[in-house]
Amino acid sequence: MLLLSCSSKLRLLEGTLRRSLPETLPVHSAVMNINRGNVAGHEVLMDSWPEFKAVLIRPHREVASDDSDFYTNTYAVYYRDLSACRTLLVSAINWDQAFRIHGLRDGLYEASRDIAQTKGSQLDVHRYFMYFHPDPSSMPEIRLDPAVKLSSLDVSHVDLLNETWRFGGNERSRKYLASLIRHFPSACLLDATGHPVSWDTSDVFGALGAAYTLPQHRGRGYNRVLTSVMAKRLHSLGYPIYGNVAVENFQMQRLQERQGFQRLPSLFYLVQCNTALERATMQTPRAKGESPA
């Protein structure tokens, strides 16, 4: 296992991962964030350098200080060889914590499950379709409803997001969402009183996520507007544009396809470990959002 900390090597890694897009999502965007200030506090583990078979993004130890906080204790993995991935999963992850692993390759869940069994850990998995947009600049301009104003989220909106996010409703999720609002691009539509009625965020791995429209404002195309705004905003910053959609969310899948997103052949896996440890200290979520993290 190799910790890659040299700035020049990290820039080379970013370029290598970019040439293999979209298969390298979300690891590529995490490396981009590391090379642009590393506000998420991530580090890169590899099996070898410069040739490699597996790359793992993990939070610094001081960042992952709360054993029950799977929002912060989040990993991402890309691999060309499942055996090399298994080795990193065993040696580079703290299996005594609650955590999440993001990955796009088949075999991730099975490898994680096998390791969890040897560690006596509990494992859950969520499967999503991943949608990637090859050219966000080609997305048409969308006329804004005069009843709303385009803006960005600020931390005063965090309680609203926490109440409506499908993974929210507790203090740790609130802290996580506040961090996303502070450090990563977001967009929202405000009504005449200045309150958000629809919003979208981006996460620590560069994905579109936590999108939601208040029920009384649905059916007006607001999600479509914000997806276009966010895609172009992130694209202007150099990020590849992608998002994850629940396999049963047919409405969002149709929206993505109408806007030119392409569904990748491999499923996106969100593997959650020791969730019982996290659940023991959290409240029950109060509402479900429209899209995953």
Rosetta blueprint (number, residue, H / E / L):
1 M L
2 L E
3 L E
4 L E
5 S L
6 C L
7 S H
8 S H
9 K H
10 L H
11 R H
12 L H
13 L H
14 E H
15 G H
16 T H
17 L H
18 R H
19 R L
20 S L
21 L L
22 P L
23 E L
24 T L
25 L L
26 P L
27 V H
28 H H
29 S H
30 A H
31 V H
32 M H
33 N H
34 I H
35 N H
36 R L
37 G L
38 N L
39 V L
40 A L
41 G L
42 H E
43 E E
44 V E
45 L E
46 M E
47 D L
48 S L
49 W L
50 P L
51 E L
52 F L
53 K L
54 A E
55 V E
56 L E
57 I E
58 R E
59 P E
60 H L
61 R L
62 E L
63 V L
64 A L
65 S L
66 D L
67 D L
68 S L
69 D L
70 F L
71 Y L
72 T L
73 N L
74 T E
75 Y E
76 A E
77 V E
78 Y E
79 Y E
80 R L
81 D L
82 L H
83 S H
84 A H
85 C H
86 R H
87 T H
88 L H
89 L H
90 V H
91 S H
92 A H
93 I L
94 N L
95 W L
96 D L
97 Q L
98 A L
99 F E
100 R E
101 I E
102 H E
103 G E
104 L L
105 R L
106 D L
107 G L
108 L H
109 Y H
110 E H
111 A H
112 S H
113 R H
114 D H
115 I H
116 A H
117 Q H
118 T H
119 K H
120 G L
121 S L
122 Q L
123 L E
124 D E
125 V E
126 H E
127 R E
128 Y E
129 F E
130 M E
131 Y E
132 F E
133 H E
134 P L
135 D L
136 P H
137 S H
138 S H
139 M L
140 P L
141 E L
142 I L
143 R L
144 L L
145 D L
146 P L
147 A L
148 V L
149 K E
150 L E
151 S E
152 S L
153 L L
154 D L
155 V H
156 S H
157 H H
158 V H
159 D H
160 L H
161 L H
162 N H
163 E H
164 T H
165 W L
166 R L
167 F L
168 G L
169 G L
170 N L
171 E H
172 R H
173 S H
174 R H
175 K H
176 Y H
177 L H
178 A H
179 S H
180 L H
181 I H
182 R H
183 H H
184 F L
185 P L
186 S E
187 A E
188 C E
189 L E
190 L E
191 D L
192 A L
193 T L
194 G L
195 H L
196 P E
197 V E
198 S E
199 W E
200 D E
201 T E
202 S E
203 D L
204 V L
205 F L
206 G L
207 A L
208 L E
209 G E
210 A E
211 A E
212 Y E
213 T E
214 L L
215 P H
216 Q H
217 H H
218 R L
219 G L
220 R L
221 G L
222 Y H
223 N H
224 R H
225 V H
226 L H
227 T H
228 S H
229 V H
230 M H
231 A H
232 K H
233 R H
234 L H
235 H H
236 S H
237 L L
238 G L
239 Y L
240 P L
241 I E
242 Y E
243 G E
244 N E
245 V E
246 A E
247 V L
248 E L
249 N L
250 F H
251 Q H
252 M H
253 Q H
254 R H
255 L H
256 Q H
257 E H
258 R H
259 Q L
260 G L
261 F L
262 Q E
263 R E
264 L E
265 P E
266 S E
267 L E
268 F E
269 Y E
270 L E
271 V E
272 Q E
273 C E
274 N L
275 T H
276 A H
277 L H
278 E H
279 R H
280 A L
281 T L
282 M L
283 Q L
284 T L
285 P L
286 R L
287 A L
288 K L
289 G L
290 E L
291 S L
292 P L
293 A L
